[in-house]
Structures are given as C-alpha cells and as structure tokens.
C-alpha cells in the first residue's frame, strides 16, 4: 500500500506527535483528537474552518512537519482574485515519525553473550 493511500488513524497521529514532539501520551492524544476532528477521513481541509487557537496549533504542527499548507487563487465574478488556503496532513512524515523508535543506547546482545561465565566451565563430579 502506498503512503498516499494510507489513512492516518488516531493512533498513528498520536504516536507521531509523541515521538516528534516528546510530549506525554495524554497530550499527544489530545492534539491528535483535535486535529482529526477537523480532518475526519480526509487529508486536506480549508483554513476557514479553524478557530484562532487551533490555527496556532496547526502552525506549530507545520513547524514540526506534521502538517503542510498550500493555497490556490480563484477569480471572483467581479474580477478580483481570492486566495483559498488549505491545510494537509503530511502523510509521509507522520508515518515516519510514528514508527517505533529504536533505543540507540541499547546494545543488541546475542543469546550466548548474555549467559554468565560460569555456564562455560565444566565441573566434573
């Protein structure tokens, strides 16, 4: 399945927020819920639906690469140009940040390396 066709679920977005921003699970769940309440099953929304507090949060999420913006210009019947702004989920980055992190300080230890030294000595009776 390609990344463009991957649905961003609550769990995926929450894990991406937690991993990228280093916040608690409770905070990442709250942010994820607020974001997905706007997006629903779509990956793009129009900026006009946001209230001011949520727009500030969206700009922050854009700074950490979880959301992106774009705009288009439309000619009105009176000839004036009108810009329409959109927010989009940055699906590839969300999926990247949602992947489980490997603890870089943990060293992989093989089965034999984890055994104590006395296992290797033979004792005869």
Buried (B, 14 or more C-beta within 10 A) or exposed (E): EEEEEBEBEEEBBBBBBBBBBEBEEEBBBBBBEEBBEBBEEEBEBEBEEBEEEBEEBBEEBBEBBBBBEEEEEEEEEEEEEEEEEBBBBBBEBBBBBBEEEEEEEEEEEEEEEEEEEEEEEEEEE
